[in-house]
């Protein structure tokens, strides 16, 4: 699968998850997109960290280790 095809499939999946923030504490349900992205990066060197300040409202951070240990983070 090409990078374009992979990107389109991932974006379609994220859109289908329907994570929409209606400006209420319980809207969004970003957990679905966080799960999708974690699955996408599973088996890679990408480190995923989840933050869930409110049930169902998840933010994620990704870390990709560099190759130059003297470089700034």
Backbone bond lengths (Angstrom), bond angles and torsions (degrees), N, CA, C in turn:
res aa  C-N    CA-C-N  psi(-1)  N-CA   C-N-CA  omega(-1)  CA-C   N-CA-C  phi
1 X - - - 1.454 - - 1.538 107.71 -
2 X 1.313 116.75 134.42 1.468 120.93 -178.87 1.525 110.34 -75.27
3 X 1.339 115.95 164.48 1.460 120.92 177.16 1.528 110.44 -59.34
4 X 1.326 116.94 -39.09 1.470 120.90 178.58 1.521 110.52 -62.77
5 X 1.320 117.21 -47.07 1.463 121.10 -180.00 1.522 111.48 -63.44
6 X 1.326 116.13 -41.09 1.465 120.78 178.73 1.520 110.41 -63.74
7 X 1.320 117.09 -43.62 1.462 121.84 -179.87 1.522 111.18 -63.99
8 X 1.322 116.78 -44.46 1.465 120.84 179.27 1.525 110.48 -62.95
9 X 1.318 117.58 -43.42 1.466 120.67 179.88 1.532 110.78 -62.88
10 X 1.332 117.21 -42.32 1.463 120.56 178.20 1.526 110.71 -63.36
11 X 1.312 117.11 -46.56 1.465 120.35 -179.91 1.529 111.50 -63.19
12 X 1.325 117.34 -39.77 1.468 119.99 177.11 1.522 110.74 -61.17
13 X 1.312 115.28 -42.60 1.461 120.54 179.11 1.527 110.85 -62.27
14 X 1.331 117.27 -45.00 1.461 121.17 -179.91 1.532 111.23 -63.40
15 X 1.318 116.72 -40.69 1.467 120.49 178.83 1.523 110.63 -66.25
16 X 1.323 116.81 -41.84 1.468 120.92 -179.62 1.525 111.91 -64.05
17 X 1.327 117.21 -24.86 1.464 120.47 178.46 1.529 111.71 -64.56
18 X 1.313 117.97 -23.47 1.458 121.63 174.95 1.519 114.63 63.48
19 X 1.305 117.75 39.86 1.465 121.57 178.99 1.526 108.84 -83.14
20 X 1.331 115.81 96.78 1.461 121.17 -177.00 1.522 109.21 -119.87
21 X 1.319 115.30 128.84 1.460 120.87 178.33 1.522 108.61 -91.55
22 X 1.335 115.86 114.57 1.462 121.71 179.23 1.527 111.14 -96.83
23 X 1.334 115.77 22.00 1.465 123.49 178.47 1.524 113.01 64.90
24 X 1.324 116.44 29.31 1.454 121.54 171.32 1.527 107.76 -120.23
25 X 1.310 115.98 156.47 1.467 120.01 -175.78 1.527 113.22 -59.85
26 X 1.317 117.30 -32.87 1.459 120.31 -175.47 1.528 114.35 -97.22
27 X 1.332 117.93 -0.87 1.465 118.79 178.69 1.521 109.76 -82.83
28 X 1.290 116.10 172.68 1.457 121.51 177.42 1.506 113.44 102.08
29 X 1.321 115.88 -62.17 1.470 121.03 -176.71 1.531 111.54 48.49
30 X 1.324 115.02 48.65 1.457 121.13 -179.77 1.520 113.03 -62.85
31 X 1.322 117.26 -10.31 1.459 120.98 177.43 1.524 110.62 -53.47
32 X 1.323 117.06 -39.13 1.477 120.43 -179.09 1.529 110.93 -61.39
33 X 1.322 117.17 -44.92 1.457 118.98 -180.00 1.527 111.55 -72.04
34 X 1.319 117.32 -34.73 1.466 119.82 176.11 1.525 110.18 -61.73
35 X 1.329 116.72 -43.59 1.469 121.00 177.85 1.530 111.05 -61.67
36 X 1.338 116.28 -42.52 1.467 121.24 179.69 1.523 110.65 -61.91
37 X 1.322 116.93 -45.55 1.468 120.65 -179.04 1.524 111.64 -69.19
38 X 1.319 117.40 -38.44 1.462 119.49 176.51 1.529 110.58 -61.95
39 X 1.317 117.15 -42.28 1.466 120.77 178.47 1.530 110.69 -64.70
40 X 1.328 116.25 -38.87 1.461 120.73 179.98 1.530 111.01 -61.35
41 X 1.328 116.92 -40.68 1.461 121.09 -176.99 1.525 113.56 -91.42
42 X 1.337 117.84 -0.22 1.462 120.89 178.63 1.528 110.00 -59.28
43 X 1.303 115.54 138.81 1.461 120.32 178.92 1.515 114.25 81.90
44 X 1.337 117.05 5.67 1.458 120.88 176.64 1.524 109.40 -108.66
45 X 1.315 116.72 179.69 1.460 121.61 178.35 1.528 112.24 -85.58
46 X 1.326 117.37 5.70 1.464 121.60 -179.10 1.529 108.79 -78.64
47 X 1.345 115.80 126.74 1.472 120.42 176.42 1.523 108.32 -93.35
48 X 1.323 115.96 130.43 1.457 122.30 -177.75 1.522 108.86 -112.86
49 X 1.330 116.00 130.76 1.458 121.25 175.21 1.525 108.34 -121.49
50 X 1.331 115.71 132.02 1.471 121.64 -179.28 1.521 109.63 -105.42
51 X 1.313 114.59 142.56 1.456 122.12 174.71 1.523 106.93 -129.41
52 X 1.326 116.71 125.86 1.462 120.36 -178.16 1.532 109.01 -129.26
53 X 1.335 116.62 84.90 1.453 119.65 -177.99 1.536 113.60 -71.91
54 X 1.319 116.02 -18.33 1.469 122.46 179.64 1.525 106.03 -146.15
55 X 1.338 119.03 139.13 1.467 119.88 -177.96 1.532 112.81 -51.25
56 X 1.329 114.56 126.72 1.459 120.87 179.22 1.513 114.55 86.08
57 X 1.334 117.49 -11.19 1.469 121.81 -178.41 1.524 107.76 -105.51
58 X 1.295 116.42 92.34 1.462 122.10 -173.14 1.523 111.07 -109.64
59 X 1.308 115.06 137.03 1.461 122.22 168.19 1.523 105.93 -115.15
60 X 1.322 116.17 149.38 1.456 119.45 178.96 1.520 109.07 -131.19
61 X 1.320 114.75 149.48 1.458 121.91 176.14 1.527 107.10 -124.52
62 X 1.314 115.43 139.13 1.462 121.28 179.69 1.519 109.17 -114.41
63 X 1.324 116.20 139.47 1.457 121.38 177.00 1.521 108.55 -125.85
64 X 1.316 114.69 129.28 1.461 121.22 174.64 1.515 105.79 -117.50
65 X 1.334 116.08 116.41 1.459 120.44 -178.80 1.523 110.37 -65.43
66 X 1.309 115.71 137.92 1.451 120.96 177.64 1.517 111.30 -84.26
67 X 1.310 115.06 179.11 1.471 119.41 -178.97 1.525 111.89 -106.30
68 X 1.328 117.64 -7.12 1.464 121.48 -179.50 1.521 109.24 -110.91
69 X 1.349 117.49 102.41 1.450 119.77 -176.45 1.534 114.06 -64.98
70 X 1.321 118.02 -15.57 1.460 120.28 179.39 1.549 112.50 -91.27
71 X 1.309 116.46 -5.41 1.468 120.29 -179.88 1.516 110.73 -75.30
72 X 1.324 115.84 152.45 1.460 120.07 177.23 1.521 109.11 -72.58
73 X 1.343 115.84 149.24 1.468 118.06 178.72 1.507 111.54 -68.98
